[in-house]
Amino acid sequence: MTRGFSSLSRWIVFFAVICLLIGFGPGSAPAAEKVIKIGTLFPLTGPVASAGQRCQAAVQTAVEIINNRHPGIKVPLAKQAGIINGYKIVLVHADSQGKPDVGKAEAERLFNQEGVWAIIGSYNSSVSKPASLVAERMKRIFMCGASSSAALTKRNLNFFFRLAPTDETESIEFVDALQWMNKKKNARIKTIGVIYENTEFGKHAAEEAKKAAAHGGFRVVADVPFSPGATNLNSEVQTLKKSNPDAVFGAVLGADYSLWVRTMKQSNWLPKAALNYCSGYQDPVIMKQLGGDAEYFMGATAYSPQFAGLMPAVAQVEKIFKTKTGGVPFDGDSIQEAVAMLVLAQAIDKAGSLDPDKVAKTLHANTWESPLSLGGKVAFQKGGQNKLAKSILTQIQKNEYKRIYPEKMSDSTIVLPMRPWAKR
């Protein structure tokens, strides 16, 4: 057979050997492919899975904009394809299940086995806390869109960055709003009750609520923790009802929020005002599920579709987002995760480097354009908190999040006290 081996055959064999030596083979990718792997870590299963899935979809939306040219979208990086001369972002997803131990293990897996460059997550503050410590230990960036525990940005970490307002700032906002209600609306609110899940998020929200209430001259008459994923909240609601606070601050997520509202209806009790942190209140799916029962509750909101006039750049981005969520729009939590990805990509591009330390220093050193943020810009202080984070107090009226406070940003008149269940 060797006698009949033609010159053409020799060249084919020679070329095949060369291809194998330099790493090209059938179905293989070029060795120099310019890819940055980013991990996402959200609760894709469990009681807040709906919120986690939308957060994941928000990061996917941002990556679609970053990787491809979108000249009609008015956000940074939309007019170019990729970053630092053609790098594309590839996402690797993980499910925290909303559990701290699972989140920590998944963060380690993403870094050690999947080889991700950074992580975006984790919705639950109780998950973001240990997962971000994994990133800090490995000197890798952890971008936190929506976890709101103020304690997360008081740890003096170098590689942790959080976009959303904190429970501390929102507690102050809530107390300011109550004082405004008393002064302008003659609300006569004097006492406050706090109901919260017994987690990193809930406990810190309760602490901040009580601190802000005391500073504002209000008396806390009910302190009501509960275990997340509860099958009933009858005793917790009865405790609130017995104390009968004028206002209630709630740190209640997902399905627990629906259960809390429905249990109050069954107990035929409402405070004058109920104000909720970045919780089930913000979730447009839960709002629709509750129907009329959701009416007149209030909460801090970084985005809702009713903010379109304040944030015109969101509309085109939201079109992409809705294709991934079955038509569900952004909410205050999910949009923060899109911002986290867009700001991180801007920092990598500006640094012109994949050195995590250099990118982290670039994140700290600059103010970032952010048309998807209520304040329009993002800037990080020591510890990683976005010092320009903003939210507006809204109230659900006729299945819409109406802007109530600050008064200069309002678009509707507050309904106060909340209308009784029997008169809706």
C-alpha positions in Angstrom: 0.0 0.0 0.0 2.9 2.4 0.7 4.1 2.0 -2.8 0.9 3.7 -4.1 0.9 6.4 -1.6 0.4 9.6 -3.7 1.9 13.0 -3.0 -1.6 14.4 -2.4 -2.2 11.7 0.3 1.1 12.6 2.0 0.0 16.3 2.1 -3.4 15.3 3.6 -1.7 13.3 6.3 0.8 16.1 7.0 -2.0 18.7 7.3 -4.0 16.4 9.7 -0.9 16.0 11.9 -0.3 19.7 12.0 -4.0 20.4 12.9 -3.7 17.9 15.8 -0.5 19.5 17.0 -2.0 23.1 17.1 -5.3 22.0 18.6 -7.7 22.1 15.6 -9.7 19.0 15.0 -13.3 18.0 14.0 -15.6 20.1 16.2 -12.9 21.8 18.1 -12.7 25.6 18.7 -9.7 27.8 18.1 -7.3 27.7 21.1 -7.3 31.5 21.1 -11.1 31.9 21.3 -11.8 35.1 23.3 -14.3 34.1 25.9 -14.9 35.4 29.5 -16.9 32.9 31.6 -19.2 34.5 34.1 -21.2 32.5 36.7 -24.7 33.3 37.8 -25.9 32.1 41.2 -29.7 32.5 41.9 -32.5 30.5 43.5 -33.9 28.7 40.5 -35.9 26.3 42.6 -37.5 26.7 46.0 -40.0 29.3 47.4 -38.4 32.3 45.5 -37.6 30.5 42.3 -39.7 32.8 40.2 -37.7 35.8 41.3 -34.4 33.9 40.8 -35.3 32.9 37.3 -36.1 36.4 36.4 -32.7 37.6 37.8 -31.0 35.0 35.7 -32.9 36.2 32.6 -31.9 39.8 33.4 -28.2 38.8 33.3 -28.8 36.9 30.0 -30.4 40.0 28.6 -27.4 42.1 29.5 -25.0 39.6 28.0 -27.0 39.6 24.7 -26.6 43.3 24.5 -22.9 43.2 25.4 -22.0 40.4 22.9 -23.8 41.9 19.9 -24.4 45.3 18.3 -27.6 46.9 19.3 -27.4 50.5 18.0 -31.0 51.2 18.9 -30.5 50.5 22.6 -29.3 53.5 24.6 -27.1 51.8 27.2 -23.3 51.6 27.3 -21.6 48.9 25.2 -24.8 48.4 23.0 -23.2 49.8 19.9 -20.2 47.5 19.9 -19.9 43.7 19.8 -18.1 42.3 22.8 -15.5 44.0 25.0 -11.7 44.6 25.1 -11.3 43.9 21.3 -13.8 41.1 20.8 -14.1 39.1 24.0 -17.6 37.6 24.4 -19.2 36.7 27.6 -20.4 33.1 28.2 -22.7 32.5 31.2 -22.5 29.4 33.4 -25.6 29.1 35.6 -26.0 27.6 39.1 -29.0 27.1 41.4 -28.5 28.2 45.0 -32.0 26.9 46.0 -32.1 29.9 48.3 -29.9 28.0 50.8 -26.6 29.4 52.1 -24.8 26.1 52.2 -25.8 25.2 48.7 -24.9 28.7 47.5 -21.4 28.5 49.0 -20.8 25.0 47.5 -22.0 26.2 44.1 -19.8 29.3 44.2 -16.8 27.0 44.8 -17.9 24.8 42.0 -18.3 27.7 39.6 -14.8 29.0 40.3 -12.9 25.7 40.7 -14.6 23.4 38.2 -16.3 25.6 35.7 -13.5 28.2 35.7 -15.7 31.3 35.8 -14.0 34.7 36.0 -16.6 36.3 38.3 -20.0 35.6 39.7 -23.2 37.6 39.6 -25.8 36.8 42.3 -27.4 35.8 44.6 -30.8 37.5 45.3 -31.0 36.0 48.9 -28.7 38.0 51.2 -28.2 34.8 53.2 -26.7 33.2 50.1 -24.7 36.2 48.9 -22.9 36.4 52.3 -21.0 33.0 52.1 -20.8 32.9 48.3 -19.1 36.3 48.2 -16.6 35.2 50.8 -15.6 32.4 48.5 -15.0 35.0 45.8 -13.0 37.2 48.2 -10.8 34.3 49.3 -10.0 33.6 45.6 -9.6 37.3 44.8 -12.4 37.1 42.2 -15.2 39.6 41.7 -18.7 39.1 43.0 -21.3 41.4 41.6 -24.5 41.5 43.8 -27.5 43.1 42.1 -30.3 42.8 44.6 -29.4 41.3 48.0 -30.3 44.1 50.4 -28.7 43.3 53.8 -26.7 46.4 54.8 -24.2 44.2 56.5 -22.9 42.8 53.2 -21.1 46.0 52.3 -19.8 46.6 55.8 -17.3 43.8 55.7 -14.5 45.8 54.0 -14.3 43.3 51.1 -12.2 44.3 48.1 -14.0 42.2 45.4 -17.7 42.6 46.4 -20.0 45.1 44.7 -23.7 45.7 45.4 -26.0 47.7 43.1 -29.3 47.9 45.0 -30.3 50.2 48.0 -29.9 48.5 51.4 -32.3 47.7 54.1 -30.7 50.5 56.1 -31.4 53.2 53.5 -34.9 51.8 52.8 -35.7 51.8 56.6 -34.8 55.4 56.8 -36.9 56.1 53.7 -39.9 54.3 55.3 -39.6 56.3 58.5 -39.3 59.5 56.5 -42.5 58.5 54.6 -44.4 57.9 57.8 -43.4 61.3 59.1 -44.6 62.8 55.9 -47.9 60.9 56.2 -48.4 62.3 59.7 -47.6 65.8 58.7 -49.3 66.0 55.3 -52.0 63.3 55.5 -52.8 63.5 59.3 -52.2 59.7 59.5 -51.6 59.7 63.2 -49.1 56.8 63.0 -47.3 56.3 66.3 -46.5 52.6 66.5 -44.8 50.1 64.2 -44.8 46.3 63.9 -42.0 44.3 62.1 -42.5 40.9 60.5 -39.5 39.3 58.9 -38.1 36.0 57.8 -35.5 34.5 60.1 -32.5 34.9 57.7 -29.6 37.2 57.0 -32.0 39.4 55.0 -34.9 39.4 57.4 -32.9 39.8 60.6 -30.9 42.7 59.3 -34.0 44.4 57.9 -35.7 44.1 61.3 -32.6 45.6 63.0 -32.5 48.5 60.6 -36.3 49.0 60.9 -36.2 49.2 64.7 -33.2 51.6 64.6 -34.8 53.9 62.1 -38.1 53.8 64.0 -36.5 54.8 67.3 -34.6 57.6 65.6 -37.8 58.8 64.0 -39.8 58.8 67.2 -41.9 55.8 66.6 -42.5 52.9 69.0 -42.0 49.3 67.9 -44.8 47.2 69.5 -44.4 43.9 67.6 -41.3 42.0 66.6 -42.4 38.9 64.6 -39.9 36.5 63.0 -40.9 33.5 61.0 -39.2 30.6 59.2 -39.1 31.1 55.4 -41.2 28.6 53.4 -43.8 28.5 56.2 -46.9 26.5 55.6 -49.0 29.0 57.6 -48.5 32.3 59.3 -51.5 32.3 61.6 -49.8 32.8 64.9 -47.5 35.5 63.4 -50.5 37.4 62.1 -52.4 37.0 65.3 -49.4 38.5 67.2 -49.5 41.5 64.9 -53.3 41.8 65.2 -53.1 41.7 69.0 -50.4 44.4 69.1 -52.3 46.3 66.5 -49.5 48.6 65.2 -50.4 51.6 63.1 -47.9 50.6 60.5 -46.1 47.3 59.6 -42.6 46.9 58.0 -42.4 43.6 56.2 -39.3 41.7 55.1 -41.1 38.8 53.5 -40.2 37.2 50.2 -41.9 35.3 47.4 -44.6 32.8 48.4 -44.3 33.8 52.0 -45.5 37.3 51.1 -48.6 35.9 49.4 -49.3 33.7 52.4 -48.9 36.7 54.8 -51.3 38.9 52.8 -53.9 36.2 52.6 -53.6 35.3 56.3 -54.2 38.9 57.2 -57.3 38.8 55.1 -58.5 35.6 56.8 -57.9 37.3 60.1 -59.7 40.4 58.9 -57.0 42.7 60.0 -54.9 45.5 58.4 -52.7 48.2 59.8 -53.1 51.8 58.5 -50.0 51.3 56.3 -47.9 48.3 55.3 -44.5 49.0 53.9 -42.3 46.2 52.5 -38.6 45.9 51.6 -37.3 44.4 48.4 -39.6 41.5 48.8 -42.7 39.7 47.4 -44.3 43.1 47.2 -42.1 44.0 44.2 -42.9 40.8 42.3 -45.3 41.6 39.5 -46.3 37.9 39.2 -47.2 37.7 42.9 -49.1 41.0 42.6 -51.3 39.6 39.8 -51.8 36.3 41.7 -53.1 38.3 44.7 -55.4 40.4 42.6 -57.4 42.8 44.7 -55.8 41.5 47.9 -52.5 43.2 46.9 -54.1 46.7 46.7 -52.8 49.5 49.0 -49.7 47.7 50.2 -46.6 49.9 49.8 -42.9 49.3 49.4 -39.5 50.5 48.1 -39.2 50.0 44.4 -36.1 50.6 42.1 -38.1 49.9 39.0 -41.6 49.1 37.7 -43.1 49.6 34.3 -44.8 52.7 35.6 -41.4 54.3 35.9 -41.1 54.4 32.1 -41.1 58.2 31.9 -38.2 58.4 34.5 -36.1 55.6 32.8 -36.8 55.8 29.0 -33.8 53.6 28.1 -35.4 50.5 29.8 -38.1 50.0 27.1 -35.8 48.5 24.4 -33.9 46.4 26.9 -37.2 45.1 28.5 -38.3 43.9 25.1 -35.4 41.4 25.1 -36.0 40.5 28.7 -39.7 39.7 28.1 -38.7 37.1 25.4 -37.0 35.2 28.2 -39.7 35.5 30.9 -42.9 34.8 28.9 -43.8 38.5 28.8 -43.1 39.4 32.5 -41.5 42.8 32.8 -38.5 43.8 34.9 -39.0 44.3 38.6 -36.8 46.2 41.1 -34.7 43.1 41.8 -34.1 41.7 38.3 -33.2 45.0 36.7 -30.4 45.4 39.3 -28.9 42.1 38.1 -28.8 43.4 34.5 -27.1 46.6 35.8 -24.6 44.4 37.6 -23.6 42.7 34.4 -23.5 45.9 32.4 -21.4 47.7 34.9 -18.9 44.8 35.3 -18.6 44.6 31.5 -17.9 48.3 31.3 -15.2 48.0 33.9 -13.5 45.1 32.2 -13.6 47.1 28.9 -12.2 50.2 30.5 -9.5 48.3 32.4 -8.5 46.6 29.2 -7.6 43.6 31.3 -8.8 40.4 32.8 -6.8 40.9 36.0 -9.5 40.8 38.7 -7.5 43.2 41.0 -7.2 45.8 38.2 -10.9 45.5 37.3 -11.9 45.8 40.9 -9.9 48.9 41.3 -11.4 50.3 38.1 -14.9 49.6 39.5 -14.1 51.6 42.6 -12.3 54.5 40.8 -15.1 55.5 38.3 -18.6 56.6 38.1 -20.5 54.4 35.6 -23.3 55.4 33.2 -26.3 53.3 34.1 -29.6 54.2 32.2 -31.2 51.1 33.8 -30.7 52.6 37.3 -33.2 55.0 38.8 -30.3 57.4 39.6 -28.8 57.1 36.1 -25.3 56.4 37.4 -23.5 53.9 39.6 -20.5 54.7 41.9 -19.1 52.4 44.6 -17.8 53.4 48.0 -15.5 51.4 50.2 -17.0 48.0 50.9 -18.7 47.9 47.5 -22.0 49.7 48.1 -23.4 51.7 45.2 -23.7 55.1 46.8 -26.0 56.4 44.1 -28.6 53.6 44.5 -32.1 55.0 44.7 -35.7 53.7 45.2 -39.1 55.2 45.3 -41.9 54.4 47.7 -44.8 53.0 45.7 -48.3 51.8 46.5 -50.3 49.2 44.5 -53.4 50.8 43.1 -55.5 49.2 40.4 -52.8 46.6 39.8 -50.1 49.2 39.2 -47.1 50.4 41.3 -48.0 54.1 41.8 -45.3 56.5 42.9 -46.1 58.0 46.3 -43.0 59.3 48.0 -40.8 61.4 47.8 -43.6 63.8 47.0 -41.6 65.5 44.2 -41.5 62.2 42.3 -45.1 61.1 43.0 -47.6 60.4 40.3 -50.6 59.5 42.5 -52.3 60.3 45.8 -51.7 57.8 48.6 -54.6 55.8 49.9 -54.4 56.0 53.6 -55.4 54.2 55.8 -55.5 51.0 53.7 -59.1 50.2 52.8 -60.5 47.4 54.9 -60.9 43.9 53.3 -64.7 44.2 53.4 -64.7 47.5 51.5 -62.6 46.5 48.5 
